[in-house]
C-alpha cells in the first residue's frame, strides 16, 4: 500500500461489459492535428465511436498508406487487418468538431491472428510495414496495401509477445520454450515461403533457405510483453516483462540487468530517462500499484484505482509526462505523480482533572479480568461433559446382509459389523463434525458426518458398517470417533474450536475364522502367567465364537466344514480345551496352546506379524476373565528370547521397497524427459515445410511411451506393496513393544514412551519414512533417559531426517535399547531422574557405535543378554516344558 496515490487528471469508463487487453490502448495524434485535448471529463471528450462487426485484438497508429506520410489507424481483428484514416472538420455549432473514419484498405487473413507489430522493415524510409503473428506461429508481413510473405517460426507451439527493433532490423519474441528469440528481417525475407511446399530436389538446388534464429536467451518463464527502447542511434535495449521478473537485454541478446518483482505484474512501459544512459520503467501489478524504476532502483510507488493492463506516457494539453492507464473492464485514466499537502489539524485536547480513585478502581477490575482469563488458558477450558457426550457401541452380531463391496480377499465371504455412534449435547453447538478412523485394510461405509445442534439436550445417532477390504491383517482392531465442534462464548461469539474423541474395539471374528490347529510353525511365542491355566473355551466361548465365525462363512451353527469344528466343538464346555486354531481372512493360520501343567500359553504362526493380534487378544481376555473373578494380582510376563531377528527382517523388507520406489521414480523421471524431447523433435519435423525423414523417431516415441506406462504401473504396484509392508511392520512393532513391556515389567507410561518412539507415523512416505523417524527417536532415548554417562548426554543429534543408506544403524540402536533395559536403566522422560539410577558397567558402552570395535562390543553384550533368556528352550527336561511340547501329540 503506497502513501501516495496517482492524481486523477482525466478519466472515463469505456463501453459496457467489455473486456480490454494490452493491445487495446494506443496514444498518438491519429487525426494529424498536431495538438492534444484533455480537461475534466466532458461529453465532447469522446471524439469518435464506431461499431465494428468483429472483435478487436490490437490497435496501432503509423504510416500505413502508400504515397503519404500521414498517420493512419491499423485495427487487427482475428481474421482481418483494416487500415483507417481518421479526419476531423471544424464544427459550426456548440457540439464542436466532427470526426470521420474512412477505410483505406483491408487484408483478409488466412490464419487466425494473435498480435502485430510495425516498423520500417528492411530500412525503408517514410513508411511503416506491418507484421502479424498467427496463433500457430506464422509471421505474415504486409507492405502496406500488399501481402509480402509469410514464415513459420521454427519450433513454435504457442504465440508470444512480438516487437520490432529498428536498429538491428529484427523481430523479437518469446517462444513457448521460455526463451527470447531474435530473427533478422532479411533472413525472414529470403527463407523458404511458408505457403509453398517444394520438393526435396528443389531444396537441394538452393531454391530457398531454412529460417534460422539470430540469437536466443532462456529466461525461464513466460513473457507478458516486449518493448524496444533506443537511447540513441548507436544503442538500444530490449525489455521483457516476465511473470516474476523483468529483463533488460542488449540488442545482441546479452543481459544488461534484471529485476525480481515482489508482486505479479500486469503491464509495463519502459521509456528514456532524463539521466544519461538510464531507462525508466513503469510497472503495474495486480495489487493496483504502479512502480517506477530507474534501471533496477525503485524511484516511486503510487496507488491506482484499478489494475492496469496497458500503460502509455504522453503529452496532453501541454502537460508532459501524463500516465495513461487502461483496466481490463474499461477504466481509462490520465494521471500524474504528486502529493497533496495534509490539511488535517489535530483538535485541541480538553484539559480536565483526573480522578485517580476512579482510575484505581477501573485498573483493579481490568487486572481481575486479565487474571481470570489467564487462569483459563488461551482457550477457556470446561468439562467436556458440559458440552457434548460421545459414545460408540459395536453391534454384538454381524450384519444380516454384508455391506462389504469391492473386497480383495480371495474366496472367503467377508462379514461386516455395524457401529453406532451417539452424540448428546448439553448446549448449542455449531457445525459438529464426526470423523471415524479405523486401521487399514479395514474400511468404513461412511466416515464423515455433520451435525447441527441448534437446541440443547439433543441426541443424534449415526450408524456405519466396518469390513475387511484387502487380504492382509490390520495392525489394530481399535477404531476412533473424533468430533470437532465450535462453542460460542460471550468473549468469542464466533465459537471456540474443540475436539472430543471416543474409541471403540472391533471383534476379532471380523477378520478371523476358526481353523484346524497346526502342529508346527516357524514363529512361536510363550507367555507366562502367575495363575493356573484357563480353558480356552472360557476365554473364547465355543458357542459364541462358532456362531460368529460360521455366520461369517455363511454356514449354520453346528454344521461341519473342512474339519473346522474338530479341536474344540467335539468337547463339552466343561472339558479342558487347550488348543485352538485361527485363520485370518485371506491370510495365514495362528494356533493358540495352553499348557496343562504349567502357567503358560503358546502362540505360533507361519507369519511373525500375525502373532500380534492373537497375543494381544489373549492377554486382554485373560485380564478380563480374572477381573470378573475378583483377582487383582494377575500378571503376564515374557522370559523368552526377544525376536529381534524376525523383526529386523520385516524392517529390511520395508526399507527395500522404499529404495525400489525411489529408483523407479528416478527412472520414470528420466523416461519422461526422454519422451518430451522426442515429442519436441517430432513436432519440429511435422511442422517443418521442408520434409525430412523421421529417422525412427516415431518408433522410439512408441517404445518410450510403453516404458513410461510400465514404470508408472510398477510404481503403483510398489506403493501398494509398501503400504502392506508398513501395516505388517506396525503389527510386528506392536508385538515387540508388548514383549518388551512383559519382559521388563514396564508401566503404562513407559510403554507409552516406547509406542511414541516406535510408532511415530500413521502414514509412510518417501519424504518422511519410518526408518529415519524411529532411528532419531531411539537415538534421543539413548542420549537422554537411557544414557549411561553425562558424556553420552552431551552428544549432538542431527536435526534433519534423511532417508538412510541402510538399516544397520537403526538395528544397532534397537539392540542397544534392549540391552540398556536389560541392564536396569529406567525408561522415563526426565533425564535428571534417570541419570543417577543407571548402572555403569566397567568399560562403559557407547550409545551409538561408530567403529568396528564398538560394534563388536555391542554385539557381544547383546548375545550375552539374549543367551541368558534362552533357558526355557534349552531346559527341555523340565516336566512343564515337556507337557507343553506334547500338547499336540
Beta strands, then each sheet from edge to edge (+ up, - down):
strand 1: 7-13
strand 2: 56-62
strand 3: 72-77
strand 4: 80-89
strand 5: 98-108
strand 6: 113-119
strand 7: 129-134
strand 8: 138-143
strand 9: 146-152
strand 10: 162-165
strand 11: 170-174
strand 12: 179-184
strand 13: 215-218
strand 14: 223-232
strand 15: 235-242
strand 16: 245-250
strand 17: 255-260
strand 18: 265-272
strand 19: 279-285
strand 20: 289-294
strand 21: 297-303
strand 22: 308-316
strand 23: 319-327
strand 24: 331-336
strand 25: 388-398
strand 26: 416-425
strand 27: 429-437
strand 28: 442-444
strand 29: 448-453
strand 30: 459-468
strand 31: 478-487
strand 32: 496-505
strand 33: 512-515
strand 34: 523-529
strand 35: 579-584
strand 36: 589-594
strand 37: 600-605
strand 38: 636-637
sheet 1: 1+ 24- 23+ 22-
sheet 2: 2+ 3- 4+ 5-
sheet 3: 6+ 7- 8+ 9-
sheet 4: 10+ 11- 12+ 13-
sheet 5: 14+ 15- 16+ 17-
sheet 6: 18+ 19- 20+ 21-
sheet 7: 25+ 26- 30+ 28-
sheet 8: 29+ 27- 31+ 32-
sheet 9: 33+ 35- 36+ 37- 34+ 38-
end
